[in-house]
Amino acid sequence: AHIARDKALASEVVAQLDERVASKIEQWVRGMLDRRFFLQDDYHLALLRTIRTLASHGGVIFLGRGANFILADHVDLRVRLIASEETRARSLARRRQIPETEALVLVREIEEQRAAFVRRLFRAEVGDPQHYDLLLNLDRVDPQSVPDLLLFALAQRGWAAG
C-alpha cells in the first residue's frame, strides 16, 4: 500500500507485481493497457527503499516481502512461521469461504510464487533456515502463543519493550 501511494499507482498494479514473477512482455502489455509503466524492477527498487526507510524509524514488524533478506542482520528478530499445506489450506478455506480442495491449490500456487520472488530478487531459498533466527511450526505451536514467544525471543536478544 505504501509503494502504491508513493508511486501514485492503483494498489492492484502493485499487488500484481508483489511476489509474482511476471514476464517483461506481460508487464509491458499491462502497462500499455493501464497507461502506466511501472515494471517489476521499479517495484523491487521501491520495495527495497520502502522497507529500509520504514526500518530506519524502528518499531516495525514486516510480514514477508523479503524483509529478512533486505535488512539481513540489521533486524532484531527474523521469524518464519510454517505449517503443513493441509493446515494452511484449512485456514485459507475458512477465511475465503471456499472448498479446502480449492484452497490447497491456492496455497501451492502462492507458495511457488513467493519462492520464485525470493529466488529472483534475492537469489536465495525462502525456506533456508539460515535466513531466520526463529522458526515456529504452527502445526505444533498454538498460534495464540506466538506473540508471547516472540516477546520472549526478543528479550533473550536484549530487546526491551518501550
Summary of the structure (lengths in Angstrom):
residues: 162
radius of gyration: 17.5
end to end distance: 27.0
largest distance: 51.7
contacts: 397
relative contact order: 0.11
helix: 60%
strand: 5%
